[in-house]
Amino acid sequence: HFIQMENTANGADNNGRHWRMIRREGWFSYKLNSAGQKVKEVRLAFTGREGAEAVVEINGREIGTVKTSVQGTAESYSAPVPEDLKNEAVLTVKVKSGAGRMSPQFFEVRLIKE
């Protein structure tokens, strides 16, 4: 996975899971290969942080917003891939800070295939 990032932090939790967090006005993106399969959604797994928010984009198009309110809970968020992008060979998933807030600690970004 090709990753790009700006104004992020990373680390590992007590279970050894590696995470990436976005600071205010930051972002990270992954280029993910669909392996020739039709993609139905993007799924993100993260640990909640009080008041955290992040915007999710795919190929430059906003597809959803992650908002958390509870500190330390394991959560996930799924957003549908727009119909015209479902057959793309490579999708760029970008996660950026929402409303100038810090993001949750993301430990997984994946494509869910049909």
C-alpha positions as CSV (number, residue, x, y, z in Angstrom):
1,H,0.0,0.0,0.0
2,F,1.4,3.3,-1.0
3,I,0.9,5.8,1.8
4,Q,1.2,9.6,1.9
5,M,0.6,11.7,5.0
6,E,0.9,15.2,6.5
7,N,0.7,16.2,10.1
8,T,0.1,12.7,11.5
9,A,1.3,10.6,14.4
10,N,1.6,6.9,14.8
11,G,2.2,4.3,17.4
12,A,0.9,1.0,18.9
13,D,-1.7,0.2,21.4
14,N,-1.4,-2.2,24.4
15,N,-2.4,-5.1,22.1
16,G,0.4,-4.4,19.6
17,R,-1.9,-2.9,16.9
18,H,-0.3,-0.1,15.0
19,W,-2.4,3.0,14.6
20,R,-2.2,6.3,12.7
21,M,-3.8,9.5,14.0
22,I,-4.3,12.8,12.2
23,R,-3.5,16.1,14.0
24,R,-5.4,19.3,13.3
25,E,-5.4,20.1,9.5
26,G,-3.6,16.8,8.7
27,W,-4.3,13.8,6.5
28,F,-3.2,10.4,5.3
29,S,-4.0,8.4,2.2
30,Y,-3.5,4.9,0.9
31,K,-3.6,3.7,-2.6
32,L,-5.4,0.4,-2.4
33,N,-5.6,-2.3,-5.2
34,S,-9.0,-3.9,-5.8
35,A,-7.3,-7.0,-7.3
36,G,-9.8,-6.8,-10.2
37,Q,-12.8,-7.2,-8.0
38,K,-15.8,-4.9,-7.6
39,V,-15.6,-2.8,-4.4
40,K,-18.7,-2.1,-2.4
41,E,-17.4,-0.1,0.6
42,V,-14.5,1.3,2.5
43,R,-14.1,0.2,6.1
44,L,-12.1,1.9,8.8
45,A,-11.4,0.5,12.2
46,F,-10.3,2.8,15.0
47,T,-10.1,3.6,18.7
48,G,-12.4,6.3,19.7
49,R,-11.3,9.6,21.2
50,E,-13.6,12.1,22.8
51,G,-14.6,14.7,20.3
52,A,-12.6,13.2,17.4
53,E,-13.6,13.7,13.8
54,A,-12.3,12.7,10.4
55,V,-13.5,13.1,6.8
56,V,-13.2,10.1,4.4
57,E,-12.6,10.6,0.7
58,I,-12.2,8.1,-2.1
59,N,-10.5,9.3,-5.3
60,G,-10.9,12.9,-4.2
61,R,-14.7,12.6,-3.5
62,E,-16.0,12.9,0.1
63,I,-17.9,9.8,1.1
64,G,-18.4,10.2,4.8
65,T,-17.4,11.6,8.2
66,V,-16.3,9.6,11.3
67,K,-17.3,11.1,14.6
68,T,-16.5,9.6,18.0
69,S,-17.5,10.6,21.5
70,V,-16.2,7.9,23.7
71,Q,-12.5,7.6,24.7
72,G,-10.8,4.2,24.1
73,T,-13.6,2.2,22.5
74,A,-12.9,0.0,19.5
75,E,-15.2,1.1,16.7
76,S,-15.6,0.8,12.9
77,Y,-17.1,2.9,10.1
78,S,-18.1,1.8,6.7
79,A,-19.0,4.0,3.7
80,P,-20.3,2.9,0.3
81,V,-18.1,3.4,-2.7
82,P,-19.8,5.6,-5.4
83,E,-21.2,3.4,-8.2
84,D,-18.9,4.9,-10.8
85,L,-15.8,4.0,-8.8
86,K,-16.7,0.4,-7.9
87,N,-14.7,-1.2,-10.8
88,E,-11.6,1.0,-10.5
89,A,-8.3,-1.1,-10.2
90,V,-6.7,1.3,-7.7
91,L,-8.6,3.5,-5.3
92,T,-7.0,6.3,-3.2
93,V,-8.6,6.4,0.3
94,K,-7.8,9.7,2.1
95,V,-8.7,10.4,5.7
96,K,-8.3,14.0,6.9
97,S,-9.1,16.0,10.0
98,G,-12.7,17.0,10.4
99,A,-13.7,20.5,11.5
100,G,-10.1,21.2,12.6
101,R,-10.2,18.4,15.2
102,M,-7.8,15.5,16.0
103,S,-8.9,12.2,14.6
104,P,-9.5,8.8,16.2
105,Q,-6.5,6.4,16.2
106,F,-7.0,4.4,13.0
107,F,-5.6,0.9,12.8
108,E,-7.2,-0.4,9.6
109,V,-8.3,1.0,6.3
110,R,-9.6,-1.6,3.8
111,L,-11.7,-2.2,0.8
112,I,-14.7,-4.5,1.1
113,K,-15.4,-6.3,-2.1
114,E,-18.8,-7.6,-3.4
